[in-house]
Amino acid sequence: MKTKVAMMFGGKSVEHEVSVISGIQAVMNMDTDKYEVIPVYMTKKNEMYIGEEIGNIEAYKDIEGLLKKSQKVIMVREEEKVKLMPYPMKKFGKNSAVEIDIAFPVVHGTNVEDGAFQGYLKTMGIPFVGCDVTASAVGMDKYIMKTVLKESNIPVLDANLYTLSDYANIDTLVVDVEDKFGYPVIVKPVNLGSSVGISVAKSRVELTQAIDDAFKYATKVLVEHAITNLREINCSALGDENEAIASECEEPLHTKDILSYEDKYVSNAKGGASKGMASVSRKIPAELSPEMREEVRELTVKSFQALGCNGVARIDFMIDEDNGKLYFNEINTIPGSLAFYLWEPIGIPYKELLDRMIQLALKRARNEENLTFTFDTNILNQSSLGGSKGAKL
């Protein structure tokens, strides 16, 4: 019997469209001899739809029309099974539910990649592919992530975190950045990916503009020194916190100081059709010395495990060409295109990569089944709960 996989993509995120591309890429590369794939599109309101056209990328040129001929569903747990139930349910006649064995989120950005959606799936009791709630949340928050990695002796650039109260006094904020870092600096929303809201500032005017832009997308903003002579190297990890391997390394090519959203998803798309991160102009393998290649790959696995990741993640590194130092930049816990293009060069085709990710999720689910989540107590049988103030024991 085939394992029924709900391939879930879209969602309430500024990276919604990229997620659709990544999700449908995964649908098209699944091993259909082993898995029955149910594509599930989540709208920007996080409403879920299934249907014959949901897995067809061409249908997303007219999303309104796609939804009209698709079935809206909700996730329901019933009789120890999780089902996608038509909604609203029919008052008369049969409601044909679709039973699923595992969820495969291919989602990017806040609200979906940051632990929120993973928490929903965990609460529903459905095994799901990828990082758990904690690793997803830590991996999305760039400041917390840096703090965790410093404890594991992984090199990261120092950074300052600013909140909306700091933004209310932007002149003071700007002076604080100048005193701490000077110029140039890089300004980032603390919890976004795909280079959205990220910019380099080389003057006070540019810094003010960068801060304004970053606060459009997040309530907290990160500022750090911008490496002038920068070389970016990416590598992916596959596994879990106990055992993981590294992919080949790549060097993405870009048009500005940093790899922009347009570099990632637009400028290299042939015929106007983006292939997600697979569209990026890059060198694979990156031109690195054998020693630097191994340092990147070893640091990839160490970082992946320090953050408690599962499945596939892509880690972006920075090399300061002025001194040769390597720094961890950020992690993508659900990378664009699932970073399949980094695994094929070392002999792991996309179909096998997807299979390994699913098996890792099922392994985690089996391990969690052996844990105890209940504790026998007679506290609710007591005649009194400790008076009007209640009792917290």
C-alpha positions as CSV (number, residue, x, y, z in Angstrom):
1,M,0.0,0.0,0.0
2,K,1.3,3.4,-0.9
3,T,2.0,6.1,1.7
4,K,-0.3,9.0,1.3
5,V,1.6,12.3,1.3
6,A,0.0,15.7,1.5
7,M,2.4,18.0,-0.3
8,M,1.5,21.4,1.1
9,F,2.6,24.7,-0.4
10,G,1.7,28.4,-0.5
11,G,0.4,30.0,2.7
12,K,0.3,33.4,4.3
13,S,3.8,34.7,3.5
14,V,5.6,37.2,1.3
15,E,7.3,34.1,-0.2
16,H,4.0,32.6,-1.2
17,E,4.7,32.4,-5.0
18,V,8.1,30.9,-4.5
19,S,6.5,28.2,-2.3
20,V,4.1,27.3,-5.0
21,I,7.0,26.8,-7.4
22,S,9.0,24.7,-4.9
23,G,5.9,22.6,-3.9
24,I,4.9,21.7,-7.5
25,Q,8.5,20.9,-8.3
26,A,8.5,18.4,-5.4
27,V,5.1,17.0,-6.5
28,M,6.5,16.3,-10.0
29,N,9.6,14.5,-8.7
30,M,8.0,12.2,-6.1
31,D,8.3,8.4,-6.4
32,T,4.7,7.6,-7.4
33,D,5.4,3.9,-7.2
34,K,6.0,4.3,-3.5
35,Y,3.8,7.3,-2.6
36,E,0.4,8.6,-3.4
37,V,0.8,12.4,-3.6
38,I,-2.1,14.8,-2.7
39,P,-1.1,18.4,-3.7
40,V,-2.5,20.9,-1.2
41,Y,-2.5,24.6,-2.0
42,M,-2.8,27.0,0.9
43,T,-4.0,30.5,-0.1
44,K,-2.6,33.7,1.3
45,K,-5.4,33.4,4.0
46,N,-4.1,29.9,4.8
47,E,-7.2,28.2,3.4
48,M,-6.5,24.7,2.0
49,Y,-7.6,23.4,-1.4
50,I,-7.2,20.1,-3.3
51,G,-8.2,19.2,-6.8
52,E,-7.1,17.9,-10.2
53,E,-5.4,21.2,-11.2
54,I,-3.8,22.0,-7.8
55,G,-0.5,20.3,-8.9
56,N,-0.5,22.1,-12.3
57,I,1.8,25.2,-12.3
58,E,0.0,26.7,-15.3
59,A,-3.2,26.8,-13.4
60,Y,-1.7,29.4,-11.0
61,K,-1.8,32.1,-13.7
62,D,-5.5,32.4,-12.7
63,I,-5.7,31.5,-9.0
64,E,-9.3,32.8,-8.7
65,G,-10.3,30.4,-11.5
66,L,-8.3,27.6,-10.0
67,L,-10.0,27.9,-6.6
68,K,-13.5,27.8,-8.2
69,K,-12.9,24.4,-9.7
70,S,-11.1,23.0,-6.6
71,Q,-12.3,21.7,-3.3
72,K,-11.7,23.7,-0.1
73,V,-10.7,21.3,2.8
74,I,-9.9,21.4,6.5
75,M,-7.7,19.0,8.4
76,V,-9.6,16.7,10.8
77,R,-8.4,14.0,13.1
78,E,-10.9,11.2,13.4
79,E,-10.5,7.6,14.7
80,E,-6.7,8.0,15.0
81,K,-6.5,9.1,11.3
82,V,-5.9,12.5,9.8
83,K,-8.2,13.5,6.9
84,L,-8.7,16.4,4.5
85,M,-12.4,17.0,4.9
86,P,-14.4,19.0,2.4
87,Y,-15.5,22.4,3.8
88,P,-18.2,23.5,4.3
89,M,-19.5,20.0,4.8
90,K,-22.6,18.9,2.9
91,K,-25.7,18.7,5.0
92,F,-27.0,15.9,2.9
93,G,-25.1,13.2,1.0
94,K,-21.6,11.9,1.5
95,N,-18.6,14.1,2.5
96,S,-15.7,12.4,0.7
97,A,-12.6,12.9,2.9
98,V,-9.1,12.2,1.8
99,E,-7.0,10.3,4.4
100,I,-3.3,11.2,4.6
101,D,-0.4,9.5,6.3
102,I,2.1,12.3,6.4
103,A,2.3,16.0,5.6
104,F,5.1,17.4,3.5
105,P,5.3,21.2,4.0
106,V,7.2,23.0,1.2
107,V,6.6,26.5,2.5
108,H,8.8,29.5,2.9
109,G,8.7,32.5,5.2
110,T,6.9,33.7,8.3
111,N,3.6,32.1,9.4
112,V,4.5,28.8,7.6
113,E,8.2,28.1,7.9
114,D,8.8,29.6,11.4
115,G,7.3,26.9,13.5
116,A,3.7,28.2,13.4
117,F,2.5,25.7,10.8
118,Q,4.7,22.9,12.2
119,G,2.9,23.5,15.6
120,Y,-0.4,23.1,13.9
121,L,0.6,19.8,12.2
122,K,2.0,18.5,15.5
123,T,-1.2,19.4,17.3
124,M,-3.2,17.5,14.6
125,G,-1.0,14.5,15.3
126,I,0.2,14.0,11.7
127,P,3.8,13.2,11.0
128,F,5.4,15.9,9.0
129,V,8.6,16.3,6.9
130,G,11.3,18.8,8.0
131,C,12.3,20.6,11.1
132,D,10.2,20.4,14.2
133,V,8.6,23.4,15.9
134,T,11.7,24.6,17.9
135,A,14.2,24.2,15.1
136,S,11.9,26.0,12.6
137,A,11.3,28.9,15.0
138,V,15.0,29.3,15.9
139,G,16.1,28.9,12.3
140,M,13.7,31.7,11.2
141,D,14.7,34.2,13.9
142,K,18.2,35.4,12.8
143,Y,19.0,36.9,16.2
144,I,18.1,33.9,18.3
145,M,19.8,31.7,15.8
146,K,23.1,33.6,16.1
147,T,22.9,33.3,19.9
148,V,22.4,29.5,19.7
149,L,25.3,29.1,17.2
150,K,27.7,31.2,19.3
151,E,27.2,28.7,22.1
152,S,28.3,25.9,19.6
153,N,31.4,27.9,18.6
154,I,30.2,28.5,15.1
155,P,31.5,31.8,13.6
156,V,28.8,34.4,13.1
157,L,29.0,38.2,12.7
158,D,28.0,40.3,15.7
159,A,24.6,42.0,15.3
160,N,22.3,44.4,17.0
161,L,18.6,43.9,17.3
162,Y,16.1,46.8,17.1
163,T,12.4,46.8,17.9
164,L,9.5,49.1,17.0
165,S,10.2,51.2,20.1
166,D,13.7,51.8,18.7
167,Y,12.2,52.6,15.3
168,A,10.1,55.3,17.0
169,N,13.3,57.1,17.7
170,I,15.0,56.4,14.4
171,D,17.6,59.2,14.7
172,T,18.9,57.6,17.9
173,L,18.8,54.2,16.2
174,V,20.9,55.4,13.3
175,V,23.5,57.0,15.6
176,D,23.7,53.7,17.6
177,V,24.3,51.7,14.4
178,E,27.0,54.2,13.3
179,D,28.7,54.0,16.7
180,K,28.7,50.2,16.8
181,F,29.4,49.3,13.2
182,G,30.2,52.3,11.0
183,Y,29.6,51.7,7.3
184,P,28.8,49.7,5.4
185,V,26.1,47.7,7.2
186,I,23.5,45.2,6.2
187,V,19.9,45.6,7.5
188,K,17.5,42.7,7.6
189,P,14.0,41.8,8.9
190,V,14.8,39.4,11.7
191,N,12.5,36.6,10.4
192,L,12.2,36.7,6.6
193,G,13.9,34.9,3.8
194,S,14.4,35.2,0.0
195,S,16.2,38.5,0.6
196,V,12.9,40.3,1.1
197,G,13.5,43.6,2.9
198,I,17.3,43.2,3.1
199,S,19.6,45.9,1.9
200,V,23.1,47.3,2.3
201,A,23.6,50.8,3.6
202,K,26.8,52.8,2.9
203,S,25.6,56.2,4.3
204,R,23.2,57.7,6.8
205,V,20.6,58.3,4.0
206,E,20.8,54.7,2.8
207,L,20.7,53.4,6.4
208,T,17.5,55.3,7.1
209,Q,15.9,54.0,3.9
210,A,17.0,50.5,4.7
211,I,15.6,50.6,8.2
212,D,12.3,52.0,6.8
213,D,12.1,49.2,4.3
214,A,13.0,46.4,6.7
215,F,10.3,47.5,9.2
216,K,7.7,47.1,6.5
217,Y,8.1,43.4,6.8
218,A,8.9,42.7,10.5
219,T,8.5,44.2,13.9
220,K,12.2,43.5,14.7
221,V,15.2,44.3,12.6
222,L,18.8,43.1,12.6
223,V,21.8,45.2,11.7
224,E,25.3,43.9,11.2
225,H,28.6,44.8,9.6
226,A,28.5,44.3,5.8
227,I,31.6,42.5,4.5
228,T,33.0,44.6,1.7
229,N,34.9,42.0,-0.2
230,L,32.3,39.3,0.1
231,R,32.1,35.9,-1.4
232,E,28.9,33.8,-0.7
233,I,29.0,30.0,-0.5
234,N,26.0,27.8,0.1
235,C,25.8,24.2,1.2
236,S,22.9,21.9,2.2
237,A,22.6,19.3,4.9
238,L,20.4,16.2,5.0
239,G,19.6,14.2,8.1
240,D,18.7,14.9,11.7
241,E,20.3,16.0,14.9
242,N,21.9,12.6,15.3
243,E,23.3,12.0,11.9
244,A,23.6,14.2,8.8
245,I,25.6,14.6,5.6
246,A,26.6,17.6,3.5
247,S,25.9,18.3,-0.2
248,E,28.1,19.9,-2.8
249,C,28.9,23.6,-2.4
250,E,27.7,26.3,-4.7
251,E,28.6,30.0,-5.3
252,P,25.5,32.0,-6.2
253,L,26.1,34.9,-8.6
254,H,24.3,38.2,-8.2
255,T,24.0,41.7,-9.6
256,K,24.2,43.8,-6.4
257,D,25.9,43.8,-3.0
258,I,23.7,40.9,-1.9
259,L,21.8,38.2,-3.7
260,S,18.4,39.8,-4.3
261,Y,14.9,38.4,-4.7
262,E,15.2,39.2,-8.4
263,D,18.5,37.3,-8.7
264,K,17.0,34.3,-7.0
265,Y,13.7,34.0,-8.8
266,V,13.2,36.4,-11.7
267,S,16.3,37.4,-13.7
268,N,17.4,33.9,-14.6
269,A,14.0,32.5,-15.4
270,K,13.9,31.4,-19.0
271,G,10.8,32.5,-21.0
272,G,9.5,34.3,-17.9
273,A,8.8,31.0,-16.1
274,S,10.7,30.9,-12.8
275,K,12.0,27.5,-11.5
276,G,12.5,28.8,-8.0
277,M,16.0,28.6,-6.6
278,A,16.9,26.3,-9.5
279,S,16.8,29.4,-11.7
280,V,19.6,31.2,-9.9
281,S,22.9,31.7,-11.8
282,R,25.5,29.8,-9.8
283,K,28.7,27.8,-9.9
284,I,28.4,24.2,-8.9
285,P,30.7,23.1,-7.5
286,A,32.0,26.3,-6.1
287,E,35.6,27.1,-6.9
288,L,37.1,26.4,-3.5
289,S,40.3,24.8,-2.3
290,P,39.8,21.2,-1.0
291,E,40.5,22.5,2.6
292,M,37.9,25.3,2.3
293,R,35.3,23.0,0.7
294,E,35.7,20.6,3.6
295,E,35.5,23.4,6.2
296,V,32.2,24.6,4.6
297,R,30.8,21.1,4.5
298,E,31.8,20.3,8.1
299,L,30.4,23.6,9.4
300,T,27.2,22.9,7.5
301,V,26.6,19.6,9.3
302,K,27.7,21.1,12.7
303,S,25.3,24.1,12.3
304,F,22.4,21.9,11.1
305,Q,22.8,19.6,14.1
306,A,23.4,22.5,16.6
307,L,20.0,23.9,15.6
308,G,18.3,20.5,15.9
309,C,17.2,20.4,12.2
310,N,15.6,17.5,10.3
311,G,15.2,16.8,6.6
312,V,16.9,19.1,4.3
313,A,18.2,22.6,5.0
314,R,20.4,25.0,3.1
315,I,23.0,27.1,4.9
316,D,24.4,30.2,3.4
317,F,28.0,31.2,4.3
318,M,30.1,34.3,3.8
319,I,33.8,34.4,3.1
320,D,35.6,37.7,3.9
321,E,38.1,37.7,1.0
322,D,40.2,40.3,2.8
323,N,41.2,37.8,5.5
324,G,39.8,34.5,4.4
325,K,37.5,34.1,7.3
326,L,34.3,32.0,7.0
327,Y,31.1,33.0,8.7
328,F,27.7,31.4,9.0
329,N,25.1,33.8,7.5
330,E,21.7,32.1,7.7
331,I,19.8,28.8,7.4
332,N,16.9,28.0,5.3
333,T,15.0,25.2,7.1
334,I,12.8,24.7,4.0
335,P,15.1,25.9,1.2
336,G,13.8,27.1,-2.2
337,S,13.5,24.1,-4.5
338,L,14.5,22.0,-1.5
339,A,18.1,22.6,-2.7
340,F,17.8,19.5,-4.9
341,Y,20.4,21.0,-7.3
342,L,23.1,20.7,-4.6
343,W,22.4,17.0,-4.1
344,E,22.4,15.8,-7.7
345,P,26.1,16.5,-8.2
346,I,27.0,14.0,-5.4
347,G,24.7,11.3,-6.7
348,I,21.4,11.9,-4.9
349,P,18.7,12.6,-7.5
350,Y,15.7,14.7,-6.5
351,K,13.4,11.6,-6.2
352,E,15.7,9.9,-3.7
353,L,16.2,13.2,-1.8
354,L,12.4,13.4,-1.3
355,D,12.2,9.8,-0.2
356,R,15.0,10.3,2.3
357,M,13.2,13.3,3.8
358,I,10.0,11.4,4.2
359,Q,11.8,8.5,5.9
360,L,13.5,10.9,8.3
361,A,10.1,12.3,9.3
362,L,8.7,8.8,9.8
363,K,11.7,7.9,11.9
364,R,11.1,10.9,14.1
365,A,7.4,10.0,14.5
366,R,8.4,6.4,15.5
367,N,10.8,7.8,18.1
368,E,8.2,10.1,19.5
369,E,5.7,7.3,19.8
370,N,8.0,5.7,22.4
371,L,7.9,8.8,24.6
372,T,5.5,9.3,27.5
373,F,3.2,12.2,27.2
374,T,0.7,11.4,30.0
375,F,1.2,11.1,33.8
376,D,-1.3,9.2,35.9
377,T,-2.6,11.3,38.8
378,N,-5.8,11.6,40.9
379,I,-5.7,15.4,41.1
380,L,-9.1,15.7,39.4
381,N,-10.7,13.3,41.8
382,Q,-9.9,15.4,44.9
383,S,-12.9,16.9,46.6
384,S,-11.3,20.3,46.9
385,L,-8.9,22.1,44.6
386,G,-7.5,24.3,47.4
387,G,-10.0,27.0,47.9
388,S,-11.1,30.0,45.8
389,K,-7.6,30.8,44.7
390,G,-7.2,27.5,43.0
391,A,-4.1,25.4,43.1
392,K,-1.0,25.2,40.9
393,L,0.9,22.1,42.1
